[in-house]
Amino acid sequence: MTPSLQTAQDRLYHGIKDLPIVSPHGHCEPAWFAQNLPFANPAELLVVPDHYVFRMLYSQGVPLARLGVGTPGKTADPREVFRIFAQHWHLFLGTPSRTWIRYVLNETLSIKDALSPETADKIYDDISDMIARDDHRPRALFDRFNIEVLATTDSALDDLQHHASIRASRWQGRIIPTFRPDSVLDPSDPGFVKNLDALAEITQTDLGSYKGYLAALRKRRADFAEMGATATDHAIETVHTEWLSDPEALYQRLRSGKGQADDALRFYGHMLIEMAQMSVEDGLTMQIHAGSKRNTNTQVLAEFGRDKGADIPVATDWVRGLEALLNRVGNTPNLQIILFTLDETTYARELAPMAGHWPCLRIGPPWWFHDSAAGIARYFDQVVETAGYYNMAGFNDDTRAFLSIPARHDLWRRGVAQHLATQVENGAFGLSDASEIAQLLATDLARSVYGLDR
């Protein structure tokens, strides 16, 4: 007898809700775990680093300066920042941010009062008292959250000293870096030429030739792998790859700062293929996050810097964009490339058919604007029929807000249970198969696709 929809959903959720958290991609600071200092204050914990939060406040007229965002040397009163947040808490109705923060307040921090302008000071004081305790320092929370592994995202120019410090300590928490080389691959980066000089210095390699440039990148990848890295990450606006038969002349032009926009696009498109080929060599899983036009608000960029909530999704063309890369290395069975999109129209039209064919491709979970309950449901509806479950990459929380990690994984696991229970009710498969798939989607696919089980 087929269980009712609610019964099946409850069974599936309770079967996975307490599994370890596998967090193979995110943006937490390794310094938190290396130094293990108390978090500064509730505003720095919940408001200032979270672009989901401050972009919503900014959209309703709250100046970023009042929130202490992107103003080095000008500190805002953290209590006042938290009061502003509480005054505007109603703005988050219907958003995943409200779901995550409510979970953090109620479940993680055991705050019983509802957030409001009247309770803001009391909640601020309660959180302050809590995060001053040893059992709320980063390492203790990592253990309490039952995190099996947490990957940070680190520039190719990072000295990895915090990761080295974590390794040298007696703590058993597994924090690993992720190789993010965009600053030395993308000539459109304003600091590209200086970044190449830094790459030469950190690797002690002569970058006077393209061959030397590749050697330096291989050295950095090896440094990251030595520290436990299992993946690279590439953030691109336009999906474009092409193979240059002789990239030396273009490299020299760009290295001297004389390249044009088209040169930059072509070179980065070539380097994505080089990165894929290096992944074949060293086994690092390749992540491609595409379709975000960065820093669209020029005034905010000028006053507060990059990554201040004005990154907006744009349309992507995966099929044509990845054609050169896939026809060079896409048939290699030991290569893993995870594709993340902000253009949901490509799920059923492009990504699911592509992952359903190319051995190297896996589809990343809903990302950024779409990692919500509705976004998760849309993802399953559009991807599963063509790609199946085994061509997905499981889940990653992709967050800078450390305390929200359990909340995000819980939301995903509830979405998994809801989707699979509907499949059972519709007769697609039984509860036993659904239970197996639930564990795959909660933990096992992420372990395997990211090489965390090696």
C-alpha positions in Angstrom: 0.0 0.0 0.0 1.4 3.4 -1.0 1.8 5.7 2.0 0.0 9.0 2.0 1.9 12.0 0.6 2.4 13.5 4.0 3.5 10.2 5.6 6.0 9.6 2.8 7.3 13.1 3.1 7.7 12.9 6.8 9.5 9.5 6.6 11.9 10.7 3.9 12.7 13.9 5.7 13.3 12.2 9.1 15.5 9.7 7.3 18.0 12.5 6.2 17.5 15.5 8.4 20.2 14.4 10.9 22.8 13.3 8.3 26.2 15.0 8.5 26.4 18.3 6.6 28.6 18.1 3.5 29.4 21.7 2.4 31.7 21.4 -0.7 31.3 25.0 -1.9 30.9 28.2 0.1 32.5 31.5 1.2 33.1 31.2 4.9 36.4 32.7 6.1 39.1 30.1 7.0 40.4 32.6 9.5 37.4 32.0 11.7 38.4 28.4 12.2 42.2 29.1 12.3 41.9 31.7 15.0 38.7 30.4 16.7 37.9 33.8 18.1 34.4 34.8 19.3 32.2 36.3 16.6 32.3 40.1 17.0 28.6 41.0 17.5 25.1 40.2 16.2 25.3 42.7 13.3 28.6 41.3 12.0 27.1 37.8 12.3 23.7 38.3 10.7 23.6 41.5 8.7 26.8 43.0 7.5 28.3 40.0 5.6 25.0 38.8 4.1 24.3 40.4 0.7 20.8 38.8 0.7 20.0 40.9 3.8 21.6 44.3 2.9 20.5 44.3 -0.7 16.9 44.0 0.5 17.3 46.8 2.9 19.0 49.0 0.3 16.1 48.3 -2.1 13.8 50.0 0.4 16.0 53.0 0.8 18.3 52.1 3.7 21.8 53.5 2.9 24.6 51.0 2.9 26.7 53.3 5.0 24.1 53.0 7.9 24.7 49.3 7.8 28.5 49.5 7.9 28.7 47.7 4.6 31.8 48.4 2.4 33.1 51.3 4.5 36.5 50.4 5.8 37.7 52.7 8.5 34.1 53.9 9.1 32.4 51.7 11.6 28.7 51.7 12.2 27.3 51.1 15.6 26.4 47.4 15.5 23.5 47.8 17.9 22.0 50.5 15.6 22.6 48.2 12.6 20.7 45.4 14.3 17.9 47.8 15.2 17.6 48.9 11.5 17.4 45.3 10.5 14.7 44.5 13.1 12.7 47.6 11.9 12.7 46.2 8.4 12.2 42.5 9.3 8.8 42.6 7.5 10.5 43.2 4.2 11.8 39.6 4.2 8.3 38.0 4.2 8.2 35.4 1.5 12.0 35.2 1.0 14.3 32.4 1.8 16.4 34.9 3.9 13.5 35.0 6.4 13.4 31.2 6.6 17.1 31.0 7.2 17.4 33.8 9.7 14.3 32.6 11.6 16.0 29.1 11.8 19.2 30.7 13.0 17.4 32.7 15.7 15.1 30.0 16.9 17.0 26.7 16.4 20.7 27.7 16.4 20.6 30.5 19.0 17.5 29.4 20.9 16.0 32.9 20.7 12.3 32.6 21.8 11.2 36.2 21.2 9.9 37.2 17.8 12.1 39.7 16.1 10.6 43.2 16.0 11.6 46.8 16.7 10.5 46.3 20.3 12.6 43.2 20.9 15.6 44.2 18.9 17.8 45.3 21.9 16.9 42.3 24.0 17.6 39.9 21.2 20.9 41.8 20.4 21.9 41.4 24.1 20.9 37.7 24.2 22.9 36.9 21.0 25.9 38.9 22.3 25.9 36.9 25.5 25.7 33.7 23.6 28.4 34.3 21.1 30.8 35.3 23.9 30.7 31.7 25.2 33.2 29.1 24.2 30.5 26.8 23.0 29.6 29.4 20.3 33.0 29.9 18.9 33.5 28.8 15.3 35.0 25.4 15.9 32.5 24.5 18.6 29.6 25.5 16.2 31.2 23.5 13.4 31.2 20.4 15.6 27.7 21.1 16.9 26.4 21.6 13.3 27.7 18.1 12.5 29.7 19.4 9.5 31.7 16.7 7.9 33.6 19.0 5.6 33.5 22.7 4.7 35.1 24.1 1.6 36.1 27.8 1.5 36.7 29.7 -1.7 40.2 31.2 -2.0 42.0 33.4 -4.5 44.8 31.8 -6.6 47.0 34.4 -4.8 46.0 33.4 -1.3 48.9 32.2 0.8 46.7 29.6 2.5 48.2 30.4 5.9 44.9 30.0 7.7 44.4 26.6 6.2 47.9 25.7 7.2 47.2 26.9 10.7 44.1 24.7 10.9 46.0 21.7 9.7 48.8 22.3 12.3 46.3 22.5 15.1 44.9 19.4 16.9 41.4 20.2 15.9 39.8 17.5 13.8 37.4 19.7 11.8 37.9 19.3 8.0 38.2 22.8 6.4 39.5 22.7 2.8 40.3 25.4 0.3 38.9 25.8 -3.2 41.0 27.2 -6.0 39.5 30.3 -7.4 41.8 31.6 -10.2 39.6 34.2 -12.0 41.8 37.1 -11.0 44.7 35.5 -12.9 42.7 34.0 -15.8 40.3 36.9 -16.7 42.1 39.8 -18.4 39.0 42.0 -17.9 39.8 42.1 -14.2 41.2 45.6 -13.6 44.1 44.1 -11.6 45.0 41.4 -14.1 48.6 42.6 -14.9 49.4 43.2 -11.2 47.9 39.8 -10.3 50.2 38.1 -12.8 53.2 39.8 -11.0 51.8 38.5 -7.7 51.4 35.0 -9.2 55.0 35.0 -10.4 56.2 36.0 -6.9 54.1 33.5 -5.0 55.1 30.6 -7.3 58.7 31.8 -7.9 58.0 31.3 -11.6 59.0 33.4 -14.6 55.7 34.4 -16.3 57.5 35.9 -19.3 56.1 33.2 -21.5 52.7 31.4 -21.8 54.5 28.2 -20.9 55.7 29.8 -17.7 52.2 31.1 -17.0 50.8 27.5 -17.2 53.5 26.2 -15.0 52.7 28.8 -12.3 49.0 27.8 -12.4 49.9 24.2 -12.0 52.0 25.0 -9.0 49.2 26.9 -7.4 46.8 24.0 -8.0 49.2 21.7 -6.4 49.6 24.0 -3.4 45.8 24.0 -3.0 45.5 20.2 -3.4 48.3 19.8 -0.8 46.0 21.7 1.6 43.1 19.3 0.8 41.4 21.1 -2.0 39.3 18.9 -4.3 37.8 21.6 -6.6 38.3 24.8 -8.6 35.7 27.5 -9.0 35.2 29.9 -11.9 32.7 32.8 -12.0 31.9 34.0 -15.5 29.2 36.3 -16.9 29.2 35.0 -20.5 29.6 31.3 -21.2 32.3 31.2 -23.9 35.1 28.7 -24.6 37.4 28.4 -27.6 40.7 26.7 -28.2 43.6 28.9 -29.4 46.2 27.0 -31.4 48.9 29.5 -30.5 47.9 31.6 -27.4 51.4 33.1 -26.9 50.9 36.3 -28.9 47.6 37.0 -27.2 49.0 36.3 -23.8 51.9 38.7 -24.4 49.5 41.4 -25.5 47.3 41.0 -22.5 50.2 40.7 -20.1 51.4 44.1 -21.3 48.0 45.6 -20.7 47.3 46.2 -24.4 44.5 43.8 -25.1 41.0 44.7 -26.1 37.7 43.4 -24.7 37.4 40.7 -27.3 40.9 39.6 -26.6 40.0 39.1 -22.9 36.9 37.1 -23.8 38.8 34.8 -26.1 41.7 34.3 -23.7 39.5 33.5 -20.8 37.5 31.1 -23.0 40.8 29.4 -23.9 41.9 29.2 -20.2 38.7 27.6 -19.1 39.7 24.7 -21.5 43.2 24.7 -20.0 41.7 24.5 -16.5 39.5 21.6 -17.6 42.6 19.8 -19.0 44.5 20.4 -15.8 41.5 18.9 -13.9 41.9 15.8 -16.0 45.6 15.7 -14.8 45.1 16.5 -11.1 41.6 15.3 -10.5 40.2 18.6 -9.1 36.5 19.0 -9.8 35.7 22.1 -11.9 32.8 24.4 -11.0 31.5 27.0 -13.4 29.1 29.6 -12.0 27.7 31.5 -15.0 25.2 34.2 -15.8 25.7 37.0 -13.3 26.5 40.5 -14.5 28.5 41.9 -11.6 28.4 45.3 -10.0 25.6 46.8 -12.2 25.1 49.8 -9.8 28.1 52.0 -10.7 27.4 54.5 -7.9 27.5 51.7 -5.3 30.6 50.2 -6.9 32.4 53.6 -6.7 31.4 54.3 -3.1 31.3 50.9 -1.5 33.3 48.5 -3.7 32.5 45.2 -5.4 29.9 42.6 -4.5 27.4 44.9 -2.7 24.2 43.3 -3.9 24.0 44.7 -7.4 24.9 41.5 -9.3 22.0 40.6 -11.6 21.3 37.4 -13.6 21.5 37.5 -17.3 20.6 35.0 -20.1 23.2 32.2 -20.8 23.9 30.0 -23.8 25.5 26.8 -22.4 25.3 24.7 -25.5 27.3 27.0 -27.8 29.3 28.4 -25.0 30.8 25.1 -23.8 31.0 23.5 -27.3 34.8 24.0 -27.6 35.5 22.7 -24.1 33.3 19.7 -24.3 34.5 18.6 -27.7 38.1 18.7 -26.4 37.7 17.0 -23.0 34.0 16.3 -22.4 34.3 12.6 -23.2 36.9 12.1 -20.4 35.2 9.9 -17.8 37.4 11.0 -14.8 36.6 14.7 -15.4 33.9 16.3 -13.3 32.5 19.7 -14.2 29.6 21.2 -12.2 27.5 23.8 -13.9 25.6 26.4 -11.9 23.1 28.7 -13.6 21.1 31.8 -12.7 19.1 31.4 -15.9 16.4 28.9 -15.0 15.2 28.7 -18.6 18.3 26.7 -19.4 17.5 23.8 -16.9 15.2 21.8 -19.2 16.3 23.3 -22.5 20.1 23.0 -22.1 21.6 21.7 -18.8 19.5 18.6 -18.3 20.0 17.3 -21.9 23.7 18.2 -21.7 24.3 16.5 -18.4 22.2 13.6 -19.7 24.8 13.0 -22.4 28.3 14.3 -21.6 30.1 12.1 -19.1 31.9 15.0 -17.4 28.9 17.2 -16.7 26.9 17.4 -13.5 24.2 20.0 -12.7 24.7 22.1 -9.6 21.8 22.8 -7.2 19.8 26.0 -7.3 22.1 28.9 -6.7 21.9 32.4 -5.3 18.5 33.9 -6.3 17.0 30.5 -6.6 18.1 28.5 -3.5 14.6 28.8 -2.0 11.8 26.3 -1.4 10.1 27.2 -4.7 13.5 27.3 -6.6 14.3 23.8 -5.4 11.0 22.5 -6.5 11.4 24.2 -9.9 14.9 22.7 -10.2 13.7 19.1 -9.7 10.7 19.6 -12.0 12.9 20.8 -14.8 15.9 18.6 -14.5 15.0 15.1 -13.3 13.0 13.8 -16.3 16.0 14.3 -18.7 19.1 14.1 -16.5 17.9 11.8 -13.7 19.2 12.1 -10.2 22.7 10.7 -10.7 23.7 13.6 -13.0 23.1 16.1 -10.2 25.8 17.3 -7.8 23.8 17.1 -4.6 23.7 20.3 -2.5 26.0 23.0 -1.4 25.0 26.1 0.6 27.3 28.6 -1.1 27.1 31.0 1.9 29.2 33.5 3.7 26.8 33.4 6.7 28.2 30.5 8.7 25.3 30.2 11.1 22.9 29.8 8.2 24.5 26.6 7.0 22.3 24.2 8.9 19.2 26.2 7.9 20.1 26.0 4.2 20.7 22.3 4.3 17.5 21.7 6.2 15.5 23.7 3.6 17.1 21.5 0.8 16.4 18.3 2.7 12.8 19.3 3.2 12.6 20.1 -0.6 14.1 16.7 -1.4 11.6 14.9 0.8 8.7 16.9 -0.7 9.8 16.1 -4.3 10.4 12.4 -3.7 7.2 11.9 -1.8 5.3 13.3 -4.8 7.2 10.9 -7.0 6.2 8.0 -4.8 2.5 9.2 -4.8 2.6 9.4 -8.6 3.9 5.9 -8.8 7.3 6.8 -10.3 9.0 4.5 -7.8 8.6 3.2 -4.3 9.5 4.5 -0.9 12.6 2.3 -0.7 14.1 3.8 -3.9 13.0 7.3 -2.7 14.9 6.8 0.6 18.1 5.8 -1.3 17.8 8.9 -3.6 17.1 11.1 -0.6 20.5 10.2 0.9 22.2 10.6 -2.4 20.8 14.2 -2.7 21.5 15.1 0.9 25.1 13.9 1.2 26.4 11.2 -1.1 26.4 12.9 -4.5 28.3 15.9 -3.1 30.9 13.6 -1.6 31.4 11.7 -4.9 31.2 14.6 -7.4 33.6 16.7 -5.4 35.9 13.8 -4.7 35.5 14.2 -0.9 35.3 10.4 -0.4 38.7 9.8 -2.0 
